[in-house]
Amino acid sequence: MATAMSMNASPVHPPKITTVKALVESTGSSSIPSFYNFTPYLRDEPIAGDAPIAGDAEDSVPIIDISLLVSGTPEEQSQIIHQLSKACSDWGCFMVINHVVTESLTKAMIASFQEFFDLPEEEKKEYQGNHVMDPISEIAREFSKRNREVVIILLKAISKSLGLEESYVEKAANFELGLQLLAANYYPTCPEPEKAIGIPAHYDHGLLTTLVNNGISGLQVKHNEKWFNVNIPANVLFVQVADHLEILSNGKYKSIAHRALVNNKATRMSIALAHGPSLDTVMRPAPELVDNESDQPAYVEMTYREFLELQQTGRLRSKFQSDIEQSKAV
């Protein structure tokens, strides 16, 4: 559930409603409780508007035809790898077309989560803990498997784009035993979308994140210090560079800041899959990408588990660069 809450709100009197969906359904109000007011954080930087996903414009989300990485000619593969490198360094995100996650599978996955979110609150509680995926485990496994296949192809191409051996990123991250996290976010209609937010601006941990939605816009990415609306077409995977690919590339590829907005017209739902290293793998800049004289390692090495622990305890500051050393010393 995507819950919008104020960073300034007092915890003394939090709303008694357990979910935002329940709040919307129970009140039918034309305003939001002050506890959910996020206005100051929506005014911090300009919004540039919609980011087109086609053409050669400077502000176009790159498109990667993954089929050409699998069955294209050597020239086509080289061209796509170059496009992928530019997308990862300039945008930190891209659209993937002609992949193996079928449109019917994505629709079935979204429909399954919609059914879950539509359950009465008491019935949902039965699936808390280790049983949350029970009603949709079969389709979720297939959806996750197909997304992972896409990511493996992309990681091989990304390795090549960095001038590394094809399986370098997979081996460095021990990706065969890597952590895969699935998150379904539900954003009900909001009577005052200008005051609330679905998910605040953040970066993803891991290597890559794949994302689909139900056709309702709300995702924004930060590019050239401006926020862009991203509309994801049907049968397209939106892929984001995450923190540990930035670390491994020693900053050549950038983890992208993104956030989710709400609206007052239609319910939005998104499904994200984070693809990360194994928990006990030490992640560091690839030595091949570090020049001892002019290009020092920009990131402190640590295991993926240590990174997540620092993040969860709020001791990971300034993304994850020099301040990590301070936080680890606390």
N, C-alpha and C positions, 0 to 999 in steps of 0.2 A: 504494500500500500504506500503510495506516495503521500506523505503528510507534510503540509506546509505549516511551519511554526515560526514564530518570531524569535530572533536571537536575543531580543531585549525583553521578552515577556517574563514576568515573574513566575517561578514554578510553584508559588504558594497556592494559586487558584487555577490549575490547569482544567481544561474542559473534561467533563465526565464521560463524554462520548468516546468510545474506544477507537473508532476510525473516522476518517474524513467522510467516507461514503455514508456511514451511519449518521453523521452530523447533518449532511445535506438532506438525507431522506427524512430525518426527524424534525427538522426545523422549517424547511421551505422558506428560509429567510431571504430577504433582499440584500443583506449585508453579512459580513463575516465577523466572528468574534475577534476582539482585539488581540487575543492570544495568537492568532494566525497572521497578523499584519506583518508583512515583509517589505513594506514600501521602501524604506531607506536603501535596501540592497538592490532594488530594481532601478534605481536612479544613479547608480555609481558610474556607469559608462554608457556611451551612445549605442543605439541599436541601428545597424545599417540597413536592415530590411531583409528581404528574401535573398538567399544565396542561390543563384541558378545552378543547375546541375548539368548543363550542356554548353557547348561552345568553347571559345578560346578566351573568354573574358577573364580578367585578372581575378575577379571574385567569383569564380565558378568552382564548386566542389568537384574534385577530380573523379573521373569514372574509370574503373579498372575492369576490363573484360578478361575475367579469369580463365575463360576457355582458351584464350590464346597462350596462356602460360602452360596449359596442358597439351594442347594439340596444334599450336601455331608453328609457323616456320621459325627457324633460328632468328631471322630478322624481326619477325613479329614478337617473339619472346623478348628479344633485346629491347625493343621499343617499349613494351609493357613494363619491363623491369625499370627502365629509365623513368617512365611515367609514375611508377610506384615510388621510386626514390624521391621524386619531386613532390609527390603528394604527402609523403611522410615528413619531409623537411619543411615544406612551405605551409601546409594545412594541418597536418597531424590527423587527417581523416580522409576518407574517400568512399565512394559508392562502388559496390561490386555487382556486376551483372553476369549473366550466363553461368551461374553457379549451380551446385547440386542440391541446394535447399529449395525444394519445389514450392510453388505458390500454394498448392493444395495443402502441403504439410504446414506451412506458415499459417494459413487460414484456420486449419484444424487446431493448431496450438493456441492461437488467439481466442478461438471459440471456446476451447477447454478452460482457459483462464477466465473468460467472461462468465462461464457457468459457475466457476468457483466463487468469483467476486459477487455473483448474484445470490449466493446462498445466504440464509439468515445468519446473523452474527453468531448465535449459539451453535449452529451446525458447523460453521467455520472453525470454531475453537476445538472441535474434535480432531482437527488435523494439525494442531500446533505441535511443535517439537519435531520429532523424526518422521512424522506421518504426513507432512504437508503435501508431498507429491503423490501420495497414494492414488488419488482419483485419476491422475493423468500421467502416471509413471511411464507407461508404454510409449505414448506419443512424445513425452518429454525426452526420453532416452533417444528416440530416433531424431528428434529435432537437434538435440545436443551433439549427437554423433555426426550429423550432416554439417553442422556449423564447424565442428572440429576439423572435418575434412577440408573445408574451405580455408581455415586458418593455417593448417599444415602447408598447403600449397603457397599461401601468402608468405609464410615464414621462410620457406625455401627461396622464394624470389627476393625477399627482403635481405636475406643473407648474401645473395649474389649482388644485390644493389649496393651493399656495403663493401664489396670487394672480398668477401669471405667465402669459404667453402659452403656449398649448398645447404648442408645440414648443420651449419655452425650454431645458429640460434637455438634450434631444437636441442642440440647436445648441451650447449651452455646452460640452458634453462631446465635440463632434464625433463623435457616437455612430455615424454612418454608417461611420466608419473605426475604430470602437472595438475594444478588445481583448476577446475572449471566451475564457475559459479553462475547460476541462473537467477535472474531477478525479474519478476513481473510487476510493473508499476501501473497503478490504476488512478487516473486523475478525473474525478467527477466534475461536472460543470460547477463553476464558481460564480456566485452573484457579483463579486467584485474582483475580477482577475487582475486588475491594475494594482491591487494591494497584497495579493498573495503570490506564492510561487510553488511550483510542484516539487522541484528539487533544486537547492541552491547550487551555485557554480562550484565545480569540483573537477578533479582529475581522477582517472581510474588507475588502480594498481594493476599489475600484470603486464602482459605483452600486447595483446590486442583485445578489443571488445567488439562484438558483433551485435547489431541492434535491428529490430523490426518494430513496426507499430501497426495500429489498426486503420491507418489512413488519415488520422487527425493530427494536424501539425501541433508543435509545441516545443520541439527540440531547438536549442540555439547553441552555436559554437562560437568561440572567440577567435577571430582571425584579424591580424593587423590592428589589434587593440579595439576592435569593434565586434559587437554581437550580431551574428547572422542567423536568421530563421532557416532551418533546414527541413525541406519537405521530402520525405522518403517515398518514392513511387512504389507501386505494387511489384512484388517479386524482385526487389532490390535489397541487398544487405548494406547497411551503413556500418562502416568499420572505423574504429578510433584507435590511434596509437596510444598506448598506456605507459605508465611510469617506467616499467622495467625494460621496455624496448628502448626508451630514452636513455636509461642507464647503460644498457649494453652497447648502444651506439655512441656512447660518450657525448650525448647531446646533439648528434647530427640529425636525429629524428626526434620530433617533439611530441610529448604527451599533450593532448589538447584539453583546454578548459571548456566545459559545457554545462548546460543547465536545462531544466524543463519548466516551461510556463504552463499556466492553466487558462481556460477560456470559459465563457458563459453560454456557449451554444451546444457543445457536444462533448461527450465523455471520451477521453483519450486513454489508450492503453499502449504500453510499450513492453517489449521483452528483450532483455539484454543478457548476453552471455560473456562473462569475463574469462579469458584464457590466460592462465598464468604459469609460472614455473612450479616445480615441486617445492613444498614448504621448506625443506632443509637444504635447498640449493643456494649456494652463495652467489649472489648476483653482483657483478662488477663490470666496468667498461671492458670491452674486448681489448686485450693487449695489442692486437694488430691495429687498433684504431687510436692508440695512444703513442704520441711522439714524445720521448723522454725530454727533449729539449724545448719544444714549442707547444706541445699539446698534452698537458698533464691530465690525469684522470679528474673528471669534474664531479665525481660522485663517490661517496664512501661505500665500500663493499659491506654487505651484510646478507644474511639469509632472507628469503622471502618471508619466513615466519617472523623474524625480528622486525622486518619492515612493517608487517601488519600489526604487530603488537605496539610498535611506536605510534602507528597511525590511530589505532583504536584508543590509546591512552592520551591522545592529543599532544604527544611529545615530538611529532614530526612536523617541523615548521619550514617555511620558505620552500615549499614543494618537497625537496629531499636532498638538497645539496649541502652547503657548508654547515647549516644549522644542525644537521644530523649529528655531527661530531659533538656539538654542545649537548644535544639531547641524550646521546648515548653516555655522556660523562656524568649525567645527573644521578 
